[in-house]
Amino acid sequence: MNASIRRITVLAAAVAAAAWMTGCASSSAKLNHISLGMSRDEVVKTLGRPHAVSAQGDVEFLTYNLINKGVGDMKEFVVRIQKGSVESYGERGNFGSSLFGTNTPAGATAK
């Protein structure tokens, strides 16, 4: 009986972890549906609610933790919204310091 309870507990934990990961992160493949000029609402409809939002002036940064399909690792992706529409997007590390330009939000680091 002890082994059965242990298996059920492990299975329940695995299902709960999978459900949690699915709820917290989306596939980075969804980023392929983002395009320059899209509205903020269109981005949120496509990618879901961002993990974090920051802004300075007329620039807003929507940050998503997305899973790279096939690789399985989680990456941080940023959508930069300026004057209400997508100005740039992609993996945070791919932008260099140009992601934030002169509008680096508090707590953010330009890589």
C-alpha positions in Angstrom: 0.0 0.0 0.0 2.9 2.4 0.8 4.3 2.0 -2.8 0.8 2.7 -4.3 0.5 5.9 -2.3 4.0 7.0 -3.2 3.3 6.4 -7.0 0.0 8.4 -6.8 1.8 11.2 -4.9 4.6 11.3 -7.5 2.1 11.2 -10.4 0.0 14.0 -8.8 3.1 16.1 -8.3 4.2 15.6 -11.9 0.7 16.6 -13.3 0.6 19.6 -11.0 4.1 20.7 -12.2 3.1 20.3 -15.8 -0.1 22.3 -15.3 1.8 25.0 -13.5 4.5 25.3 -16.3 1.8 25.4 -18.9 0.0 28.2 -17.1 3.2 30.2 -16.6 4.9 29.9 -19.9 4.0 29.6 -23.5 6.0 28.3 -26.4 8.4 30.7 -28.1 6.8 29.5 -31.4 4.0 31.9 -30.6 6.5 34.8 -31.0 6.3 34.0 -34.8 2.8 35.5 -34.8 4.0 38.8 -33.5 4.8 41.5 -36.1 6.0 45.1 -36.1 3.1 47.6 -35.9 0.8 45.2 -33.9 -1.2 46.8 -31.1 -0.5 46.0 -27.5 -3.9 44.3 -27.3 -3.0 42.1 -30.3 0.2 41.0 -28.6 -1.5 40.1 -25.3 -4.2 38.2 -27.3 -1.4 36.3 -29.1 1.1 35.7 -26.3 -1.1 36.0 -23.2 -0.6 38.1 -20.1 3.0 39.2 -19.8 5.2 38.0 -16.9 6.2 41.6 -16.3 5.4 45.0 -17.6 7.6 48.1 -17.3 7.5 51.5 -19.0 9.2 54.8 -19.3 7.9 57.7 -21.3 6.0 56.4 -24.3 7.9 53.1 -24.3 6.4 50.0 -22.7 8.2 46.6 -22.3 6.1 43.4 -22.1 8.3 40.6 -20.8 7.4 37.0 -21.4 9.1 33.8 -20.1 8.7 31.4 -23.0 9.7 27.8 -23.5 11.9 27.0 -26.5 10.2 24.1 -28.1 12.5 21.2 -28.9 15.1 22.5 -26.5 12.9 22.8 -23.4 14.6 25.7 -21.8 12.9 28.9 -20.8 14.0 32.1 -22.3 13.1 35.7 -21.6 11.4 37.5 -24.5 10.6 41.2 -24.7 8.1 43.1 -26.8 8.9 46.8 -27.0 5.8 48.9 -27.5 6.3 52.5 -28.6 3.4 54.9 -29.2 0.9 52.0 -28.8 2.4 49.5 -31.3 5.2 46.9 -31.5 8.5 48.6 -32.3 10.7 45.6 -31.7 10.6 42.1 -30.2 12.7 39.0 -29.5 14.9 37.3 -27.0 16.2 39.8 -24.6 19.9 38.9 -25.2 19.6 39.3 -28.9 19.0 43.1 -28.8 22.2 44.2 -27.0 21.8 47.7 -25.6 19.5 48.8 -28.4 16.5 47.1 -26.8 16.1 49.8 -24.3 17.8 52.6 -26.2 17.7 55.6 -23.9 14.6 54.4 -22.2 15.9 51.8 -19.8 13.1 51.1 -17.3 13.9 50.9 -13.6 15.2 47.5 -12.6 16.0 46.5 -16.2 19.4 45.8 -17.5 20.4 46.3 -21.1 22.6 43.4 -22.2 
